[in-house]
Each structure stands twice: as C-alpha cells, then as structure tokens.
C-alpha cells in the first residue's frame, strides 16, 4: 500500500468485504454481528490506545492505533460514511486553522 493512500485502500477492501463476504473473514464476522459488536470493538481498541500511550510503548501504540483505525473504517463502511467525507471535513478544519486570526495579547496593566 502507498503511504498516502493506505487508509483509502483499506476502506475499499473493507467495503468489498461487506458487499462480497468471504467466509472466515474477521471483517465479515464484524458485519454479521452488526453495529453493537463493531462499536464494542472500536471502544476496546480506543481504550487499548490509551493504555499503550500511558505505558509509553511506541510499538504497542502503533499496533493499537492500527487496530483502532481498522475498526473505525469498519464502522464507517457499516454506517455508510465515506472516507472522502472525512478527508473533506479534515481539510475544512485545516483551512480554518490556517486562516486562524492571531490571538490578541493583552498588554499588562502597570
């Protein structure tokens, strides 16, 4: 996978699994179990990212963040949220940050 497009490519694979299930696939299992299972796994992975961060373990963080991103993508596909919509929203937010007015400094009163 290309570093820039890996999330999009993974999203497409997950979407393909939903449309054309493969027996024995973990992704297929999540879709079969439904929203509650997907949400439970997403929550578990988010907690594991927090623990890995608290443990100051970069390797563990990479593993857990990867798990979290995967489960978020499964959630997105399940709920019909397109990765392009997320990219667009993040770009809008980035533009707001770039156009942010500098904070005014209050002169200290002497």
KABELHU-V471349 format. One record per residue. N is the residue number from 1. RES is the residue in three letters. SS is DSSP state (@ for helix, = for strand, . for the rest). PHI is phi in degrees with one decimal (NA if undefined). PSI is psi in whole degrees, -180 to 180 (none if undefined). Layout:
BEGIN
n->N res->RES ss->SS phi->PHI psi->PSI
n->N res->RES ss->SS phi->PHI psi->PSI
END
This chain:
BEGIN
n->1 res->UNK ss->. phi->NA psi->141
n->2 res->UNK ss->. phi->-71.3 psi->137
n->3 res->UNK ss->. phi->-55.0 psi->-37
n->4 res->UNK ss->. phi->-75.6 psi->-35
n->5 res->UNK ss->. phi->-104.8 psi->8
n->6 res->UNK ss->@ phi->-60.4 psi->-38
n->7 res->UNK ss->@ phi->-67.4 psi->-42
n->8 res->UNK ss->@ phi->-62.6 psi->-44
n->9 res->UNK ss->@ phi->-64.4 psi->-42
n->10 res->UNK ss->@ phi->-64.9 psi->-41
n->11 res->UNK ss->@ phi->-56.8 psi->-45
n->12 res->UNK ss->@ phi->-63.8 psi->-40
n->13 res->UNK ss->@ phi->-63.6 psi->-44
n->14 res->UNK ss->@ phi->-64.5 psi->-42
n->15 res->UNK ss->@ phi->-61.9 psi->-41
n->16 res->UNK ss->@ phi->-61.8 psi->-40
n->17 res->UNK ss->@ phi->-63.9 psi->-36
n->18 res->UNK ss->@ phi->-68.9 psi->-42
n->19 res->UNK ss->@ phi->-75.8 psi->-33
n->20 res->UNK ss->. phi->-133.6 psi->79
n->21 res->UNK ss->. phi->-58.4 psi->145
n->22 res->UNK ss->. phi->-115.1 psi->120
n->23 res->UNK ss->. phi->-58.6 psi->134
n->24 res->UNK ss->. phi->89.4 psi->-7
n->25 res->UNK ss->. phi->-76.1 psi->134
n->26 res->UNK ss->@ phi->-62.0 psi->-39
n->27 res->UNK ss->@ phi->-61.0 psi->-44
n->28 res->UNK ss->@ phi->-60.8 psi->-42
n->29 res->UNK ss->@ phi->-56.9 psi->-46
n->30 res->UNK ss->@ phi->-61.4 psi->-44
n->31 res->UNK ss->@ phi->-64.0 psi->-39
n->32 res->UNK ss->@ phi->-63.7 psi->-39
n->33 res->UNK ss->@ phi->-73.6 psi->-27
n->34 res->UNK ss->. phi->94.4 psi->-175
n->35 res->UNK ss->@ phi->-57.3 psi->-44
n->36 res->UNK ss->@ phi->-59.2 psi->-43
n->37 res->UNK ss->@ phi->-67.1 psi->-42
n->38 res->UNK ss->@ phi->-62.8 psi->-44
n->39 res->UNK ss->@ phi->-65.0 psi->-41
n->40 res->UNK ss->@ phi->-60.5 psi->-47
n->41 res->UNK ss->@ phi->-65.7 psi->-39
n->42 res->UNK ss->@ phi->-62.9 psi->-44
n->43 res->UNK ss->@ phi->-63.1 psi->-42
n->44 res->UNK ss->@ phi->-60.9 psi->-45
n->45 res->UNK ss->@ phi->-66.4 psi->-37
n->46 res->UNK ss->@ phi->-61.6 psi->-43
n->47 res->UNK ss->@ phi->-63.1 psi->-39
n->48 res->UNK ss->@ phi->-68.8 psi->-31
n->49 res->UNK ss->@ phi->-64.8 psi->-43
n->50 res->UNK ss->@ phi->-61.8 psi->-46
n->51 res->UNK ss->@ phi->-64.1 psi->-44
n->52 res->UNK ss->@ phi->-61.8 psi->-39
n->53 res->UNK ss->@ phi->-65.8 psi->-43
n->54 res->UNK ss->@ phi->-63.7 psi->-33
n->55 res->UNK ss->. phi->-78.7 psi->-4
n->56 res->UNK ss->. phi->53.5 psi->48
n->57 res->UNK ss->. phi->-116.7 psi->96
n->58 res->UNK ss->@ phi->-56.2 psi->-41
n->59 res->UNK ss->@ phi->-63.8 psi->-45
n->60 res->UNK ss->@ phi->-64.8 psi->-38
n->61 res->UNK ss->@ phi->-62.5 psi->-44
n->62 res->UNK ss->@ phi->-58.7 psi->-46
n->63 res->UNK ss->@ phi->-62.5 psi->-46
n->64 res->UNK ss->@ phi->-72.4 psi->-37
n->65 res->UNK ss->@ phi->-65.1 psi->-38
n->66 res->UNK ss->@ phi->-61.5 psi->-44
n->67 res->UNK ss->@ phi->-61.3 psi->-43
n->68 res->UNK ss->@ phi->-63.7 psi->-46
n->69 res->UNK ss->@ phi->-59.9 psi->-43
n->70 res->UNK ss->@ phi->-57.9 psi->-50
n->71 res->UNK ss->@ phi->-67.6 psi->-33
n->72 res->UNK ss->@ phi->-64.2 psi->-40
n->73 res->UNK ss->@ phi->-66.3 psi->-39
n->74 res->UNK ss->@ phi->-61.2 psi->-44
n->75 res->UNK ss->@ phi->-59.8 psi->-46
n->76 res->UNK ss->@ phi->-59.6 psi->-48
n->77 res->UNK ss->@ phi->-62.2 psi->-44
n->78 res->UNK ss->@ phi->-59.1 psi->-38
n->79 res->UNK ss->@ phi->-97.2 psi->3
n->80 res->UNK ss->. phi->76.3 psi->22
n->81 res->UNK ss->. phi->-88.9 psi->122
n->82 res->UNK ss->. phi->-85.3 psi->144
n->83 res->UNK ss->@ phi->-63.2 psi->-31
n->84 res->UNK ss->@ phi->-62.6 psi->-34
n->85 res->UNK ss->@ phi->-66.2 psi->-39
n->86 res->UNK ss->@ phi->-66.7 psi->-45
n->87 res->UNK ss->@ phi->-60.2 psi->-42
n->88 res->UNK ss->@ phi->-63.6 psi->-44
n->89 res->UNK ss->@ phi->-64.2 psi->-43
n->90 res->UNK ss->@ phi->-65.2 psi->-38
n->91 res->UNK ss->@ phi->-64.6 psi->-41
n->92 res->UNK ss->@ phi->-59.8 psi->-43
n->93 res->UNK ss->@ phi->-66.4 psi->-39
n->94 res->UNK ss->@ phi->-62.8 psi->-41
n->95 res->UNK ss->@ phi->-65.2 psi->-38
n->96 res->UNK ss->@ phi->-62.7 psi->-41
n->97 res->UNK ss->@ phi->-64.9 psi->-42
n->98 res->UNK ss->@ phi->-66.2 psi->-29
n->99 res->UNK ss->. phi->-96.4 psi->7
n->100 res->UNK ss->. phi->-61.6 psi->133
n->101 res->UNK ss->. phi->-73.2 psi->141
n->102 res->UNK ss->. phi->-62.9 psi->146
n->103 res->UNK ss->. phi->-69.0 psi->140
n->104 res->UNK ss->. phi->-81.5 psi->133
n->105 res->UNK ss->. phi->-93.0 psi->132
n->106 res->UNK ss->. phi->-81.5 psi->129
n->107 res->UNK ss->. phi->-68.3 psi->137
n->108 res->UNK ss->. phi->-71.9 psi->142
n->109 res->UNK ss->. phi->-87.4 psi->126
n->110 res->UNK ss->. phi->-103.2 psi->none
END
